[in-house]
Amino acid sequence: MTRLLKQSCFALAIALPAFTFTTIPSFAEPPKAAPEMQAVVDKLKSLEAKPVSQLSVPEARLQASPADAAKAVQRDKKIPSKPEAEVVTKDIAIPTANGALPARIYTPKGDGPFPVIVYYHGGGWVIADLNVYDATPRGLALNTGAVVVSVDYRHAPESKFPAQHEDAWNAYKWVVENAGSFNGNSDKIAVAGESAGGNLAANVALAAKENKTVMPVHQLIVYPIASNDPNTPSKNENKETIPLSTPDLDWFIGNVFASKGETADKRINLVSRDDLAGLPPATVIAAELDPLRSETEMFADKLKEAGVQVNEKTFPGATHEFFGMAKVVPQAKEAMDLAVTDLKAAFAKAK
């Protein structure tokens, strides 16, 4: 009986027409953080850091930062702090009409006079300070052989836009005029910044051109705020990313600006500018998992269209804030090496 049943099924299979089965294409998975980057994100979560959009300003300023998480990973892996720790630092106050600005001078080994990098930290113009953003200026000083002046500025909401831009420009002018006092050479000066600080660095270069004063020989622009468009591809893709998400950007906007309409100002909406020609060469760095990725890439394209020499790279598997994590994140080490190579070439070319 079993044998007859098998024969009947076989005959039926032969009689039935053949069907072609088509594999249904699967949707591509969203990009993931690289393993070392994810380790920092996981450490940040373990430190109970929350999205700033869920916090008050005082709470956001007090909680653990991505830099804290990176340092914790470094300690866990027993990675030594040298040679970066050997860079000598000195805290100063830069006098301006709006009050003294805290700044920190990072001096590498050598006799000088040294090239100079004026560096502006991130934090959305609301949070963070010179201590949070210590790794980047320290790494730049060590690897470029330049003196780095890390500049603080007034923070919002206590000081609304454009206080931060005024402070950035006033600090740059002071560094140009006083570079000799810390063994720096103002003929070889560059600007650099991350996130909100990347925006400031770009604006300082633009202001130097507009005011016909000493121009930076190079710009290092790392994932800057560069557009007020709320619907860029990366803002739509990164609504839940850590450490920066699109709702977090809205929180910063609410604290920095008197009204949302102010974000149309050309100092914020850099991609709308038509006066980018004549700026110094730029290294522009973006992170794949970052709501600011699209506008960073757009700003790089706008610079290129204006005839500016640009070296732009978007680092896969990296999140916002990755740049200062060279000790624990390979993409950060690669990004730092890229920036250092470009800066050293610019200093060598300058008179």
Phi, psi and omega in degrees: 000316180297320180296318179297322180296319179295320180294321180296318180295322180295317179296322179295320180297323179291324184287330183287142177295151180284140177248139176262122181264122181261129178288127180283123182297138178270148178287142181296137178288146178298150181300147180245157177292144174299154186307315181292325176293318179297326178299322177291317178300315180296321178295321178299319177297319181293337176275006175066029174287139181245158173303136182298334180297344179260005188237161167282167179299312178301320179296317181295325181287334185267339186284167180299143181256165172303326177296321176299318180296318179297319178295323179294319176297319178300317178295317181301322182271000179056042176273124184293153180279345179280153005272356183303324183295344182278350176293131182277136180239153176214127178273135180226175172236127179266119182285134174219169179296339181261012180112169182284140178253127175296142177210158179229128180261125178254118184245125178280175175291150179131178184262335182074187359295145186262150165302164184232137172240123173265119188245136179241125184281166179268196182118016175065017183066014182237314184243175175076167184199194182297326182288318179298317181259063178265327189295318183294306180298327178294315179294322179294318180297315182298315191268338178263341186073021179253153168285131178248126176255106179272120191251131170268172183205166178297143183253150171271158004278357180298321178233109185282165171308137010257032183306320183294321180290323176297316181294320180299317180291317180296324178293319179299314180300319180296318180297317179301317184282338188237014183303324181298334183290341176237030174065035178253158180246107185287353173281348178233072184242138178233162174243149181210152178188158179241136174059241176302325177290331174296321174298317180297317180299316178298319180291327177295317177300318179295319180293323177298319178294315182296323183270002178053046177247190182302121181271143171299148177275347180199155175237128170252108187245110185250121184026069184280157163289120187218002182206151174256011179287118182280355187240034174291158180306317184288332176288327176286330183277337191240056181275351180225016183287154177241134013265359181229129178237169179299318175301328176296321178300319178298323178297316178297315180302317181296332181269333187271323190252144177294330176209155182296332180299336180294342180291349175283349178306140185295341176287338177262311183273066185301328184290348180269355187284149177240020183237036183273346180298144177087003177281159180290163177305152185226141166256120184242124186240131179235159176244139183298316186263065189212127177299342179270002184301311185299315183288332174297313180294322179295320180294320176300317179296320179295320177298315179299316180299331180276001178091010180277138176287121185230135171245101185247138175215134173257125186266117181292146177074004181256149177252171170307145180079005183288336194302322183275013187252035186300335180292333188232348182237114184303322179298326178291321176298318179296318180294319178297317179299320178299313181296317181297316179301315181292319180294316180297321177296320179294319179294321180294327182282331183290152181290000000 
